[in-house]
Structures are given as C-alpha cells and as structure tokens.
Amino acid sequence: MTETTRPDARPADGATSDGERWLAEARAAVGQDPASVSRAFALAGRKVGRAPLRPDVDPAGIVHGTVDDAARAALVVALADALGADGDAPLGARLADLYQHGDTAERRGVLRGLDALAERGALAGEGATSVVAVGRDLAADALRTNDQSLVAAAVGPFAAAHLDQHAWRHAVLKLVFMGVSLDAVAGLDDRADDELARMARDFAAERRAAGRVVPDDVARLAPDVTTGRTA
C-alpha cells in the first residue's frame, strides 16, 4: 500500500532543520492568512528540499512521494483548518487554483494534500462535497497525463475513497502500463475486482502477442497470469 502523508509529519528525509522551521512558520502563516498558501506552495521545494521520502525503495520519489510533497500536503491541511467547518467551497476553489496554476510538483502537493485530508476523515459527509468534487476533477486531470509522479499521486487514499470504480480501475492499469509499482495504490486489495483482473489479463495477452515482457505487478491483479517474458 502507499505510504501516506501524516498532516503533522516532519519531512525528515533530506530536509534541513531550517526547512522544518520554515514549514512550521508557513503552516502558522496559513492559519492566520489562508491566502499565503499560494506563496508557500511555490517556495516549498526550495525551503524543505526535494528528496524522496523512501529512498531505499523509491529513489525517484515517484511511488511514495518527496519531502516537498509532504510539506505541501501539510500546507493543505493547515489551509483546511484555517478555513474551518464552513470552508468547503473556499477550500475546493483554492485547491483548484493551486493545482491549475502550479507546476508538476505543486500539483502533486495538492493531490497528496487531498490524501492527507481523506486519511483524517475530513472529506466524509455532506460538508465536504465541493472539495470531493474538485478532488475528483483534479485526479482525473492527473490521470490523463503521462507523468509518472502525477499518476502515482492520484491513486492514494483520496482516490481509494472517492474515485468511481471505472476511473479507479483504469488508473491502476495505467500505472502497470507506465511501469510504476502498484505500491502507489491505496486500497488496492479492497477495491480490486473481477473486472480489473479481466483487464489485467487482456493487457498481459496484448503484451505477449507483441513479444513484450508482462510486468510482475500484473500478477497482483490477476494471480493466474504468468509474468515476465514468455516464449
């Protein structure tokens, strides 16, 4: 399963004490002035670093994210807290703005921030309908790209809880096609179904017909499929 981002996590791997101090100050500033999140989002990579959170298993930071991903996720949580119980629509609008005007790293930060909110139950119930709707749109946009880090960031806890099954299945299979580990997918065992297994078998058959290697992760979706290169 994907390593999730705790909203109170200190981005330790690769971050300096100055970076940690900056993040604490930035979160406090967002609490006082929610509009300051835009500048903090833009500065996060320079201030806390861009190292992978799990360099031992994910040296590029694609599957489990990066230090600046975690920092931006923490900023999203701070923003949600600052806007309070009546902040559903303003939060959704702000997240859409951060995503649409951000670079790839900032877009990942929004997606990881949605994950952090989903993990703490902040998106459950009618009080979060705007944020959930915006989150679905942003995840769909990320899943249309060919950027591995964006696609991986779009299949975390938010997707597990809020993407419809059709979109979710295609997201999972896209990761396999892109060669990104399914460890990026939250809730894989809970949401995988017979239709996803069928799609995985069809994908494997197409790969074999083209003389190409069937990725090992296909077996996680359809255990009866032989992976690797076959004669």
Short mmCIF file of the C-alpha atoms (twelve columns), coordinates in Angstrom:
data_MODEL
# 
_entry.id   MODEL 
# 
loop_
_atom_site.group_PDB 
_atom_site.id 
_atom_site.type_symbol 
_atom_site.label_atom_id 
_atom_site.label_alt_id 
_atom_site.label_comp_id 
_atom_site.label_asym_id 
_atom_site.label_seq_id 
_atom_site.Cartn_x 
_atom_site.Cartn_y 
_atom_site.Cartn_z 
_atom_site.pdbx_PDB_model_num 
ATOM 1   C CA . MET A 1   0.000   0.000   0.000   1 
ATOM 2   C CA . THR A 2   1.035   3.593   -0.485  1 
ATOM 3   C CA . GLU A 3   2.879   5.321   2.312   1 
ATOM 4   C CA . THR A 4   0.503   8.019   3.428   1 
ATOM 5   C CA . THR A 5   1.370   11.541  4.454   1 
ATOM 6   C CA . ARG A 6   0.513   12.452  8.027   1 
ATOM 7   C CA . PRO A 7   -0.505  16.107  8.268   1 
ATOM 8   C CA . ASP A 8   1.759   16.526  11.303  1 
ATOM 9   C CA . ALA A 9   4.702   14.677  9.760   1 
ATOM 10  C CA . ARG A 10  8.060   16.388  9.732   1 
ATOM 11  C CA . PRO A 11  9.669   15.873  6.299   1 
ATOM 12  C CA . ALA A 12  12.840  14.419  7.766   1 
ATOM 13  C CA . ASP A 13  14.478  12.639  4.826   1 
ATOM 14  C CA . GLY A 14  16.645  15.188  3.082   1 
ATOM 15  C CA . ALA A 15  15.152  18.217  4.842   1 
ATOM 16  C CA . THR A 16  17.253  20.531  6.978   1 
ATOM 17  C CA . SER A 17  16.272  21.950  10.335  1 
ATOM 18  C CA . ASP A 18  15.868  25.277  8.526   1 
ATOM 19  C CA . GLY A 19  13.377  23.615  6.203   1 
ATOM 20  C CA . GLU A 20  11.431  22.158  9.091   1 
ATOM 21  C CA . ARG A 21  11.370  25.534  10.782  1 
ATOM 22  C CA . TRP A 22  10.204  27.187  7.577   1 
ATOM 23  C CA . LEU A 23  7.356   24.675  7.234   1 
ATOM 24  C CA . ALA A 24  6.190   25.282  10.799  1 
ATOM 25  C CA . GLU A 25  6.215   29.015  10.171  1 
ATOM 26  C CA . ALA A 26  4.453   28.627  6.815   1 
ATOM 27  C CA . ARG A 27  1.718   26.500  8.367   1 
ATOM 28  C CA . ALA A 28  1.224   29.084  11.095  1 
ATOM 29  C CA . ALA A 29  1.077   31.853  8.483   1 
ATOM 30  C CA . VAL A 30  -1.591  29.970  6.528   1 
ATOM 31  C CA . GLY A 31  -3.537  29.640  9.755   1 
ATOM 32  C CA . GLN A 32  -3.500  33.437  10.094  1 
ATOM 33  C CA . ASP A 33  -3.889  34.269  6.395   1 
ATOM 34  C CA . PRO A 34  -5.134  31.452  4.121   1 
ATOM 35  C CA . ALA A 35  -4.106  33.414  1.022   1 
ATOM 36  C CA . SER A 36  -0.455  32.945  1.993   1 
ATOM 37  C CA . VAL A 37  -0.684  29.288  0.961   1 
ATOM 38  C CA . SER A 38  -0.003  30.208  -2.668  1 
ATOM 39  C CA . ARG A 39  3.429   31.651  -1.920  1 
ATOM 40  C CA . ALA A 40  4.230   28.830  0.492   1 
ATOM 41  C CA . PHE A 41  3.339   26.253  -2.143  1 
ATOM 42  C CA . ALA A 42  5.686   27.879  -4.626  1 
ATOM 43  C CA . LEU A 43  8.554   28.068  -2.127  1 
ATOM 44  C CA . ALA A 44  8.241   24.616  -0.559  1 
ATOM 45  C CA . GLY A 45  10.712  22.766  -2.769  1 
ATOM 46  C CA . ARG A 46  13.459  25.335  -2.221  1 
ATOM 47  C CA . LYS A 47  12.816  25.541  1.516   1 
ATOM 48  C CA . VAL A 48  12.453  21.888  2.576   1 
ATOM 49  C CA . GLY A 49  14.174  20.048  -0.264  1 
ATOM 50  C CA . ARG A 50  13.013  17.629  -2.930  1 
ATOM 51  C CA . ALA A 51  14.461  14.353  -1.657  1 
ATOM 52  C CA . PRO A 52  12.426  11.136  -1.830  1 
ATOM 53  C CA . LEU A 53  10.624  10.123  1.355   1 
ATOM 54  C CA . ARG A 54  11.603  6.461   0.876   1 
ATOM 55  C CA . PRO A 55  14.967  6.496   -0.921  1 
ATOM 56  C CA . ASP A 56  15.584  2.865   -0.020  1 
ATOM 57  C CA . VAL A 57  12.697  1.574   -2.138  1 
ATOM 58  C CA . ASP A 58  11.700  4.630   -4.175  1 
ATOM 59  C CA . PRO A 59  14.821  6.626   -5.094  1 
ATOM 60  C CA . ALA A 60  12.969  8.869   -7.529  1 
ATOM 61  C CA . GLY A 61  10.162  9.668   -5.094  1 
ATOM 62  C CA . ILE A 62  7.516   8.609   -7.588  1 
ATOM 63  C CA . VAL A 63  5.697   5.954   -5.569  1 
ATOM 64  C CA . HIS A 64  5.868   7.304   -2.012  1 
ATOM 65  C CA . GLY A 65  6.438   10.970  -2.790  1 
ATOM 66  C CA . THR A 66  9.047   13.527  -1.874  1 
ATOM 67  C CA . VAL A 67  9.846   15.812  1.038   1 
ATOM 68  C CA . ASP A 68  8.235   18.780  -0.704  1 
ATOM 69  C CA . ASP A 69  5.146   16.671  -1.474  1 
ATOM 70  C CA . ALA A 70  4.774   16.078  2.262   1 
ATOM 71  C CA . ALA A 71  5.335   19.747  3.052   1 
ATOM 72  C CA . ARG A 72  2.674   20.856  0.595   1 
ATOM 73  C CA . ALA A 73  0.265   18.226  1.942   1 
ATOM 74  C CA . ALA A 74  0.804   19.706  5.403   1 
ATOM 75  C CA . LEU A 75  0.049   23.160  3.998   1 
ATOM 76  C CA . VAL A 76  -3.219  21.876  2.515   1 
ATOM 77  C CA . VAL A 77  -4.221  20.550  5.926   1 
ATOM 78  C CA . ALA A 78  -3.308  23.885  7.510   1 
ATOM 79  C CA . LEU A 79  -5.444  25.624  4.902   1 
ATOM 80  C CA . ALA A 80  -8.402  23.349  5.620   1 
ATOM 81  C CA . ASP A 81  -8.032  24.019  9.340   1 
ATOM 82  C CA . ALA A 82  -7.835  27.777  8.765   1 
ATOM 83  C CA . LEU A 83  -11.000 27.825  6.653   1 
ATOM 84  C CA . GLY A 84  -12.870 25.782  9.231   1 
ATOM 85  C CA . ALA A 85  -16.177 23.970  9.119   1 
ATOM 86  C CA . ASP A 86  -17.739 26.378  6.610   1 
ATOM 87  C CA . GLY A 87  -14.753 26.333  4.289   1 
ATOM 88  C CA . ASP A 88  -15.777 23.541  1.910   1 
ATOM 89  C CA . ALA A 89  -16.386 25.687  -1.170  1 
ATOM 90  C CA . PRO A 90  -13.494 28.118  -0.491  1 
ATOM 91  C CA . LEU A 91  -11.136 25.190  0.102   1 
ATOM 92  C CA . GLY A 92  -12.206 23.490  -3.110  1 
ATOM 93  C CA . ALA A 93  -11.704 26.703  -5.063  1 
ATOM 94  C CA . ARG A 94  -8.292  27.307  -3.503  1 
ATOM 95  C CA . LEU A 95  -7.118  23.757  -4.238  1 
ATOM 96  C CA . ALA A 96  -8.279  24.049  -7.839  1 
ATOM 97  C CA . ASP A 97  -6.361  27.315  -8.168  1 
ATOM 98  C CA . LEU A 98  -3.186  25.860  -6.626  1 
ATOM 99  C CA . TYR A 99  -3.368  22.897  -8.984  1 
ATOM 100 C CA . GLN A 100 -4.224  24.768  -12.165 1 
ATOM 101 C CA . HIS A 101 -1.562  27.432  -11.673 1 
ATOM 102 C CA . GLY A 102 1.077   25.144  -10.206 1 
ATOM 103 C CA . ASP A 103 3.923   23.222  -11.756 1 
ATOM 104 C CA . THR A 104 4.083   19.429  -11.602 1 
ATOM 105 C CA . ALA A 105 5.468   19.378  -8.057  1 
ATOM 106 C CA . GLU A 106 2.794   21.773  -6.813  1 
ATOM 107 C CA . ARG A 107 0.097   19.687  -8.488  1 
ATOM 108 C CA . ARG A 108 1.433   16.617  -6.712  1 
ATOM 109 C CA . GLY A 109 1.273   18.576  -3.476  1 
ATOM 110 C CA . VAL A 110 -2.432  19.269  -3.957  1 
ATOM 111 C CA . LEU A 111 -3.111  15.594  -4.659  1 
ATOM 112 C CA . ARG A 112 -1.085  14.495  -1.636  1 
ATOM 113 C CA . GLY A 113 -2.912  17.109  0.402   1 
ATOM 114 C CA . LEU A 114 -6.242  15.590  -0.614  1 
ATOM 115 C CA . ASP A 115 -4.845  12.266  0.577   1 
ATOM 116 C CA . ALA A 116 -3.966  13.775  3.942   1 
ATOM 117 C CA . LEU A 117 -7.472  15.205  4.305   1 
ATOM 118 C CA . ALA A 118 -9.039  11.892  3.313   1 
ATOM 119 C CA . GLU A 119 -6.932  10.000  5.824   1 
ATOM 120 C CA . ARG A 120 -8.064  12.087  8.723   1 
ATOM 121 C CA . GLY A 121 -11.727 11.829  7.720   1 
ATOM 122 C CA . ALA A 122 -12.056 15.491  6.779   1 
ATOM 123 C CA . LEU A 123 -13.751 14.693  3.460   1 
ATOM 124 C CA . ALA A 124 -16.529 12.480  4.791   1 
ATOM 125 C CA . GLY A 125 -20.131 13.643  4.787   1 
ATOM 126 C CA . GLU A 126 -22.045 16.420  3.093   1 
ATOM 127 C CA . GLY A 127 -19.794 19.119  4.486   1 
ATOM 128 C CA . ALA A 128 -17.032 18.265  2.021   1 
ATOM 129 C CA . THR A 129 -18.954 17.866  -1.224  1 
ATOM 130 C CA . SER A 130 -17.205 20.740  -3.023  1 
ATOM 131 C CA . VAL A 131 -13.725 19.572  -2.081  1 
ATOM 132 C CA . VAL A 132 -14.510 15.999  -3.105  1 
ATOM 133 C CA . ALA A 133 -15.912 17.144  -6.460  1 
ATOM 134 C CA . VAL A 134 -12.857 19.308  -7.105  1 
ATOM 135 C CA . GLY A 135 -10.572 16.481  -5.984  1 
ATOM 136 C CA . ARG A 136 -12.151 14.088  -8.450  1 
ATOM 137 C CA . ASP A 137 -11.647 16.586  -11.268 1 
ATOM 138 C CA . LEU A 138 -8.015  17.149  -10.311 1 
ATOM 139 C CA . ALA A 139 -7.332  13.426  -10.024 1 
ATOM 140 C CA . ALA A 140 -8.910  12.892  -13.442 1 
ATOM 141 C CA . ASP A 141 -6.661  15.575  -14.907 1 
ATOM 142 C CA . ALA A 142 -3.563  13.993  -13.355 1 
ATOM 143 C CA . LEU A 143 -4.562  10.584  -14.659 1 
ATOM 144 C CA . ARG A 144 -4.776  11.929  -18.203 1 
ATOM 145 C CA . THR A 145 -1.101  12.892  -18.113 1 
ATOM 146 C CA . ASN A 146 1.904   10.734  -18.880 1 
ATOM 147 C CA . ASP A 147 3.812   11.990  -15.839 1 
ATOM 148 C CA . GLN A 148 4.539   9.026   -13.582 1 
ATOM 149 C CA . SER A 149 4.714   11.116  -10.427 1 
ATOM 150 C CA . LEU A 150 1.349   12.757  -11.055 1 
ATOM 151 C CA . VAL A 151 -0.379  9.489   -11.860 1 
ATOM 152 C CA . ALA A 152 1.094   7.882   -8.745  1 
ATOM 153 C CA . ALA A 153 -0.010  10.846  -6.622  1 
ATOM 154 C CA . ALA A 154 -3.550  10.497  -7.975  1 
ATOM 155 C CA . VAL A 155 -4.128  6.952   -6.680  1 
ATOM 156 C CA . GLY A 156 -3.667  7.499   -2.959  1 
ATOM 157 C CA . PRO A 157 -6.218  7.485   -0.123  1 
ATOM 158 C CA . PHE A 158 -8.386  10.164  -1.761  1 
ATOM 159 C CA . ALA A 159 -8.761  8.062   -4.898  1 
ATOM 160 C CA . ALA A 160 -9.429  4.928   -2.869  1 
ATOM 161 C CA . ALA A 161 -12.293 6.676   -1.110  1 
ATOM 162 C CA . HIS A 162 -13.741 8.867   -3.842  1 
ATOM 163 C CA . LEU A 163 -12.914 7.765   -7.404  1 
ATOM 164 C CA . ASP A 164 -15.603 5.727   -9.115  1 
ATOM 165 C CA . GLN A 165 -14.700 2.139   -9.887  1 
ATOM 166 C CA . HIS A 166 -14.349 2.638   -13.636 1 
ATOM 167 C CA . ALA A 167 -11.887 5.523   -13.259 1 
ATOM 168 C CA . TRP A 168 -10.037 3.740   -10.480 1 
ATOM 169 C CA . ARG A 169 -9.540  0.530   -12.494 1 
ATOM 170 C CA . HIS A 170 -8.117  2.445   -15.440 1 
ATOM 171 C CA . ALA A 171 -5.801  4.387   -13.129 1 
ATOM 172 C CA . VAL A 172 -4.415  1.149   -11.693 1 
ATOM 173 C CA . LEU A 173 -3.848  -0.356  -15.114 1 
ATOM 174 C CA . LYS A 174 -2.201  2.852   -16.330 1 
ATOM 175 C CA . LEU A 175 0.378   2.508   -13.552 1 
ATOM 176 C CA . VAL A 176 1.148   -1.024  -14.720 1 
ATOM 177 C CA . PHE A 177 1.467   0.218   -18.301 1 
ATOM 178 C CA . MET A 178 3.807   3.002   -17.168 1 
ATOM 179 C CA . GLY A 179 5.944   0.629   -15.136 1 
ATOM 180 C CA . VAL A 180 5.132   2.283   -11.794 1 
ATOM 181 C CA . SER A 181 4.825   -0.018  -8.793  1 
ATOM 182 C CA . LEU A 182 1.305   -0.720  -7.570  1 
ATOM 183 C CA . ASP A 183 2.624   0.062   -4.100  1 
ATOM 184 C CA . ALA A 184 1.482   3.580   -5.028  1 
ATOM 185 C CA . VAL A 185 -2.158  2.484   -4.923  1 
ATOM 186 C CA . ALA A 186 -4.080  2.888   -1.677  1 
ATOM 187 C CA . GLY A 187 -6.791  0.314   -1.030  1 
ATOM 188 C CA . LEU A 188 -5.680  -1.991  -3.836  1 
ATOM 189 C CA . ASP A 189 -6.707  -5.222  -2.129  1 
ATOM 190 C CA . ASP A 190 -10.039 -3.760  -1.035  1 
ATOM 191 C CA . ARG A 191 -11.087 -2.348  -4.408  1 
ATOM 192 C CA . ALA A 192 -9.598  -4.831  -6.894  1 
ATOM 193 C CA . ASP A 193 -12.379 -6.812  -8.546  1 
ATOM 194 C CA . ASP A 194 -13.055 -9.356  -11.285 1 
ATOM 195 C CA . GLU A 195 -13.298 -6.670  -13.959 1 
ATOM 196 C CA . LEU A 196 -9.854  -5.322  -13.073 1 
ATOM 197 C CA . ALA A 197 -8.484  -8.868  -13.208 1 
ATOM 198 C CA . ARG A 198 -10.016 -9.305  -16.670 1 
ATOM 199 C CA . MET A 199 -8.461  -6.048  -17.841 1 
ATOM 200 C CA . ALA A 200 -5.092  -7.184  -16.485 1 
ATOM 201 C CA . ARG A 201 -5.363  -10.494 -18.362 1 
ATOM 202 C CA . ASP A 202 -6.202  -8.666  -21.580 1 
ATOM 203 C CA . PHE A 203 -3.229  -6.364  -21.047 1 
ATOM 204 C CA . ALA A 204 -0.945  -9.364  -20.461 1 
ATOM 205 C CA . ALA A 205 -2.235  -11.069 -23.608 1 
ATOM 206 C CA . GLU A 206 -1.543  -7.952  -25.674 1 
ATOM 207 C CA . ARG A 207 1.972   -7.742  -24.283 1 
ATOM 208 C CA . ARG A 208 2.687   -11.383 -25.049 1 
ATOM 209 C CA . ALA A 209 1.272   -11.032 -28.568 1 
ATOM 210 C CA . ALA A 210 3.675   -8.150  -29.146 1 
ATOM 211 C CA . GLY A 211 6.588   -10.167 -27.747 1 
ATOM 212 C CA . ARG A 212 6.944   -7.865  -24.784 1 
ATOM 213 C CA . VAL A 213 7.541   -8.586  -21.093 1 
ATOM 214 C CA . VAL A 214 4.481   -8.870  -18.867 1 
ATOM 215 C CA . PRO A 215 5.187   -6.763  -15.731 1 
ATOM 216 C CA . ASP A 216 5.261   -8.626  -12.429 1 
ATOM 217 C CA . ASP A 217 2.597   -6.344  -10.972 1 
ATOM 218 C CA . VAL A 218 0.020   -7.869  -13.342 1 
ATOM 219 C CA . ALA A 219 0.041   -10.926 -11.083 1 
ATOM 220 C CA . ARG A 220 -1.154  -8.732  -8.202  1 
ATOM 221 C CA . LEU A 221 -4.309  -8.062  -10.206 1 
ATOM 222 C CA . ALA A 222 -4.701  -11.471 -11.872 1 
ATOM 223 C CA . PRO A 223 -2.766  -14.164 -9.975  1 
ATOM 224 C CA . ASP A 224 -3.262  -16.716 -12.755 1 
ATOM 225 C CA . VAL A 225 -1.242  -14.650 -15.246 1 
ATOM 226 C CA . THR A 226 2.353   -15.672 -15.973 1 
ATOM 227 C CA . THR A 227 4.570   -12.621 -15.875 1 
ATOM 228 C CA . GLY A 228 7.970   -11.955 -17.375 1 
ATOM 229 C CA . ARG A 229 8.937   -12.860 -20.893 1 
ATOM 230 C CA . THR A 230 7.313   -15.990 -22.264 1 
ATOM 231 C CA . ALA A 231 8.176   -17.949 -25.347 1 
# 
